[in-house]
Amino acid sequence: MLLKRYANGKVKPKDLQEIHCPACNDGKDFEVEEHIRTREFGWKNDEIICGTCESKYIAPRKPARFITGNYCNACPYLDGTTCTQQANTFLCTGRVPSLLRAYKKLNEGLEMNEGLLKQREVFLMTQKCPEHYWIKSQPFTTPEGTFEIENCLVCGLAKFNYKGTNYEDNMMKILSFLATKGMEKLKVEKEKIVKQDIIFKDIGLDKVQQTPDIQLTGLFDIIPTAPKIEFTL
């Protein structure tokens, strides 16, 4: 339930909270609306004022599937400040927060046997992983190619291969790295297309730009790559 507030944000006293406003239904009409944060540094809350009771309501915004920022300027899916992607077909910086939320939810939902739980307890106490238990993502595609990420279910370490070199870090840094590198390549390709368009126009021809067809399939359909660990007491 949203609280009635004064214009400065201070919560109104109880007697004013109980006065019914038919115009905004005491904030319930605002509460059921979908409030979404689509900008990287956008406000985390919406502030709405009812013109009838002059009450301010603060409604939390949910993070969008895509969070647009300055890094999106070279993306062909950006229309002004709005991301026009309708499907999960492109791994980009704006998708990293939603992918991390999906990964966290999946990780929490995976069944942990007694052995894994004990190993995680050891890691929490010592900050050293007694034995890695790797789970692997489905292959996913960025403008740079196809990748897989392996993640340890015990300590959270993630690893992947990039242009023949193996890297290890946490999941967020790896996803951000791949997304940023993909955007950089996409920007270079877009600049090449613009230069080609100028050349074609100079000789009296028009060239139509095609939106890249980039496929991304089930990044968080995790596949275990090691057997479950059992302890006998």
Stockholm file with secondary structure:
# STOCKHOLM 1.0

chainA/1-233         MLLKRYANGKVKPKDLQEIHCPACNDGKDFEVEEHIRTREFGWKNDEIICGTCESKYIAPRKPARFITGNYCNACPYLDGTTCTQQANTFLCTGRVPSLLRAYKKLNEGLEMNEGLLKQREVFLMTQKCPEHYWIKSQPFTTPEGTFEIENCLVCGLAKFNYKGTNYEDNMMKILSFLATKGMEKLKVEKEKIVKQDIIFKDIGLDKVQQTPDIQLTGLFDIIPTAPKIEFTL
#=GR chainA/1-233 SS CCCCBCTTSCBCCHHHHTSCCTTTGGGHHHHTSCCEEEETTCCSEEEEECTTTCCEEEEECEEEEEEECGGGTTCTTEETTEECCCSSCCCCGGGHHHHHHHHHHHHHHSCCCHHHHHHHHHHHHHSSCSSCCEEECCCEEETTEEECCEEETTTCCEEEEETTEEEEECHHHHHHHHHHHHHHHHHHHHHHHHHHHHHHHHTTCCCCCCCCCCCBCCTTCCEECSCCCCCCC
#=GC SS_cons         CCCCBCTTSCBCCHHHHTSCCTTTGGGHHHHTSCCEEEETTCCSEEEEECTTTCCEEEEECEEEEEEECGGGTTCTTEETTEECCCSSCCCCGGGHHHHHHHHHHHHHHSCCCHHHHHHHHHHHHHSSCSSCCEEECCCEEETTEEECCEEETTTCCEEEEETTEEEEECHHHHHHHHHHHHHHHHHHHHHHHHHHHHHHHHTTCCCCCCCCCCCBCCTTCCEECSCCCCCCC
//
